[in-house]
Amino acid sequence: MTLKVFILVLIAEACSAGTHILFKHGVNTLEPGSMRSMRGYLRFVGSVLTNLSVWAGLLVVACGMAVWLLVLAHAELSLAFPLDSIQYIFILLASSLLLKERINRDRIAGTFFIIVGIVLVSLK
């Protein structure tokens, strides 16, 4: 894998993580309504559709998809797809730093094993 492809993977994965962070931020700003009725569900959907963070997340996912298509044009799918797991690392860090979520030892250990898997798949 070339450096160019690796950088594209990092950009695509950063976009993917950014999308999830924006979506989570968006729904965190909504009032939790009752999802037990159709009316409550529709109210929630309406709130989501008018949330700026959700729309920003949709824009970021579109950009990330464009970059991911560039990755697929330059790398084998059997190599590129496992690298898609890099987003787990980005999510772990971003959820802690930006969303102030707590990270426990199990999450760190799991992410470590993902990193080991990425390295093993990436080696030729």
N, C-alpha and C positions, 0 to 999 in steps of 0.2 A: 504494500500500500504506500502510495506516495504521500509526501507531506501535504500536498494540496488537498488530497482526498481526506486526510486526517483532520485538517483544519475545517473542511466543509462538514465533516461529521460533527465536530465540536460545535460549530455554528448551528447546525440542524438540531442537535441535542439541547443546546442552550435555548433555542426557540421553543422546543417541546416543553422543557422545564418551565420556561417563562409563561407559556400558555397555562399550565396547571396552576402556577402561582397566581396568575391574574384571575383565573376562574375561582380559585379558593378565596382570594381576597374579595372578589365580587359577591360571592354567596355569603361570606362572613358579614358583609355590610347590610344584608337583608334581614328583615324581621322574620324569625321563624314562625311560619304560619302552620295551621293544621293541614296536614296532607291526607286527612281521613275522608275528606269530601272532595267532590269534583270542583266545587267553588274555591276551596282552599288551594287545590292543586293549580287551578287556572290563575289564581292570584299570584302564586309563587312564580309560575311561568311568565306572567306579565311583568313581574318585578325583575326577573332575570333578563328579559328582553330589553329592558330599559336601563340596564346597569352598564355604566361606562367601562368598568374593568372587564366584564364579560365580552364586550365588543372589542376591547383592546386585545384580549386573549384570542378572539377569532381572527383578528388581523395578524397577530404573531404566528398563529398556527398556519395561516396561509403562506406567510414568508418562510416558515420552517419547512413546509411541504415543498416549496420551490427549491430550496437548498437540498432537501433530501433527494429530490429527483436528479439533481446534479451529482450527488453521491452515487446513486444507482447507475448513472450513465458512465461513471468512471471506476466502479468497483464491483466485484462479484457480490451477488446477494448473500451468498453463504458467509461472506466476511462482513459485509455492511450491516446485516440484520443483527448479529450479536452485539455489534458496537452501539446499536440503538439502546442498549442497557446503560450507557454512560449517563443517560438522563436520570437514573436512580441516584447517582452521586450528586448531580446538580440539584435534584429535588431535596435530598437530605440536607444539603448545605443551605439552600435558599429557604426552605421551610423553617429552618432554625433562625437564620439571620433576618429574613423579611417578615415571616409570620409569627415569629417568637414561639415556635413549637419546640417542645422538649425532645431531645434525642437521648434515647437510652442505649445501654450497652448492646442489647439485642439488635437494634437497628444499625448500630455501627458495625457489629460483627457481620450482619447480613450484607451490608454494603461492601465490606472488605472482601467477602467471598465473591461478590459480583465483580469487583475489580480484578481479583485473581482470575476469574473466568474470562473477562475481557482480554487480559494479557495473554492467557493461554490460546484463545481463539485468534488473536492478532499475530502471534508468532508464526513464522513460516519455517 
